[in-house]
Amino acid sequence: MDMSQIFNSLEMFIWLVVGVAFFANGFRRSNRYKKLTFFLAAAYIAFGLSDGVEANTGAWWQPWWLLLWKVLCIVIFVISLTYYIWNERRLKNL
Protein backbone atom coordinates (compact mmCIF):
# COMPACT_ATOMS: atom_id res chain seq x y z
CA MET A 1 0.00 0.00 0.00
CA ASP A 2 1.53 3.30 -1.08
CA MET A 3 1.09 6.67 0.60
CA SER A 4 -1.84 7.82 -1.57
CA GLN A 5 -3.76 4.62 -0.81
CA ILE A 6 -3.16 5.09 2.91
CA PHE A 7 -4.26 8.72 2.72
CA ASN A 8 -7.41 7.86 0.74
CA SER A 9 -8.26 5.04 3.15
CA LEU A 10 -7.89 7.42 6.08
CA GLU A 11 -9.97 10.03 4.28
CA MET A 12 -12.62 7.39 3.55
CA PHE A 13 -12.76 6.51 7.24
CA ILE A 14 -13.16 10.18 8.24
CA TRP A 15 -16.03 10.81 5.78
CA LEU A 16 -17.76 7.60 6.85
CA VAL A 17 -17.55 8.68 10.50
CA VAL A 18 -18.98 12.10 9.57
CA GLY A 19 -21.81 10.38 7.67
CA VAL A 20 -22.62 8.08 10.59
CA ALA A 21 -22.56 11.09 12.95
CA PHE A 22 -25.04 12.93 10.71
CA PHE A 23 -27.20 9.81 10.60
CA ALA A 24 -27.20 9.46 14.40
CA ASN A 25 -27.88 13.18 14.78
CA GLY A 26 -30.84 12.89 12.41
CA PHE A 27 -32.84 11.12 15.09
CA ARG A 28 -32.39 14.08 17.43
CA ARG A 29 -33.14 16.88 14.96
CA SER A 30 -36.37 18.79 14.68
CA ASN A 31 -38.69 17.90 11.85
CA ARG A 32 -37.48 20.95 9.91
CA TYR A 33 -33.98 19.52 9.37
CA LYS A 34 -34.51 15.79 9.89
CA LYS A 35 -34.73 14.97 6.15
CA LEU A 36 -31.79 17.24 5.36
CA THR A 37 -29.67 15.57 8.04
CA PHE A 38 -30.39 12.06 6.74
CA PHE A 39 -29.81 13.24 3.17
CA LEU A 40 -26.43 14.68 4.16
CA ALA A 41 -25.58 11.47 6.01
CA ALA A 42 -26.09 9.51 2.80
CA ALA A 43 -24.05 12.04 0.82
CA TYR A 44 -21.10 11.92 3.27
CA ILE A 45 -21.16 8.12 3.30
CA ALA A 46 -21.23 8.11 -0.52
CA PHE A 47 -18.34 10.57 -0.57
CA GLY A 48 -16.38 8.33 1.79
CA LEU A 49 -17.04 5.30 -0.39
CA SER A 50 -15.80 7.26 -3.40
CA ASP A 51 -12.49 7.71 -1.58
CA GLY A 52 -12.34 3.94 -1.20
CA VAL A 53 -12.71 3.60 -4.97
CA GLU A 54 -10.11 6.33 -5.44
CA ALA A 55 -7.67 4.40 -3.26
CA ASN A 56 -7.95 1.51 -5.71
CA THR A 57 -7.89 3.51 -8.96
CA GLY A 58 -5.16 5.93 -7.90
CA ALA A 59 -6.90 9.04 -9.25
CA TRP A 60 -10.02 11.01 -8.38
CA TRP A 61 -10.69 11.87 -12.04
CA GLN A 62 -10.35 8.35 -13.46
CA PRO A 63 -12.60 6.60 -14.30
CA TRP A 64 -14.92 9.40 -15.47
CA TRP A 65 -17.82 8.19 -13.31
CA LEU A 66 -15.71 8.57 -10.15
CA LEU A 67 -15.22 12.26 -10.94
CA LEU A 68 -18.97 12.58 -11.57
CA TRP A 69 -19.68 10.79 -8.27
CA LYS A 70 -17.43 13.17 -6.31
CA VAL A 71 -18.80 16.27 -8.06
CA LEU A 72 -22.36 15.18 -7.34
CA CYS A 73 -21.56 14.76 -3.63
CA ILE A 74 -19.93 18.20 -3.47
CA VAL A 75 -22.91 19.78 -5.24
CA ILE A 76 -25.19 18.17 -2.65
CA PHE A 77 -23.03 19.61 0.16
CA VAL A 78 -23.14 23.12 -1.31
CA ILE A 79 -26.89 23.04 -2.03
CA SER A 80 -27.61 21.72 1.47
CA LEU A 81 -25.52 24.40 3.13
CA THR A 82 -27.15 27.08 0.97
CA TYR A 83 -30.61 25.78 1.87
CA TYR A 84 -29.76 25.71 5.57
CA ILE A 85 -28.40 29.27 5.59
CA TRP A 86 -31.33 30.57 3.52
CA ASN A 87 -33.87 28.86 5.76
CA GLU A 88 -32.26 30.10 8.98
CA ARG A 89 -32.19 33.68 7.69
CA ARG A 90 -35.81 33.42 6.57
CA LEU A 91 -36.90 32.11 9.97
CA LYS A 92 -34.87 34.77 11.77
CA ASN A 93 -36.68 37.52 9.84
CA LEU A 94 -40.17 36.24 10.71
N, C-alpha and C positions, 0 to 999 in steps of 0.2 A: 504494500500500500504506500503510494507516494504522498507527498505533503498536500497536494490539492485534494486527493481523495479523503485524507484525514480531515482537512478543513471543511469539505462539503458534508462529510458525515457528522461533524460537530455542529455545523450550521443546520443540518436536517434535524438533529436532536433538539436544538434550541427552538426552531419554528414549531416542531411537534409539541413541545412543552407549552409554548405560547398558545397554540390551538387548543390543547386540552384545558388550559387555564381559562380561556374564553368560554369553552363549552361548560365547564364547572360553574363559572360565573353567570352563565345564562339562566341557570335555575334560580338565581338570587335577584335577577334584574326585574325592574318593573315591566309591565306589559308593553310600554312604549318602546323599549330597546331590546326586549327578549329575542325577537326574530333577528334583529341586526346582530346581536351577540352570537347567536348560533350560526348565522350566515358567515360571520367573520371567523368563527372557530373552524368551519369547514374550509374557508379560504386559506387560513394559516396552515392547517394540516396539509392541504393540497400543495401549498408552497414548500413545506418541508419535504414532502414526498418528491417534489420536482428536484430538490437538492440531492436526494438519494439517486435519482436518475442521472443527474449531472455528475455525481461521483463516479458513475460507471462509464459515462460517455466521454468525460474529460473536458466538456465545453458546454456553456449555458446556451449557446446559439445553434448547436448541432445535436440532434436533428432539428429540423425546422419546427416541428410540433412542440419541442421542449421550450423553445423561445416563445412560441405562442402561449403555451401553458403559463410560463412565468409572467409574461406581459398581462395576461388575463387576470392573474392573481393580484398584480400590482394595481391594475385598473380598479378592481374590486376594493382594494384598500383605500385608494384615493376617493372613490365615489362614496364609500361608507363614511370616511372622515368628513367629507364635504357635507353629506346628509346630516351627520351628527352635529356639526358646527351650525349649519343652517337651522336645524330644528331647535337647538338650544337658544340661539339668538331670537328665533320667532317666539318661543315660549317666554323668554325673558321680557320681551316687549309687550306681552299681553297684559 
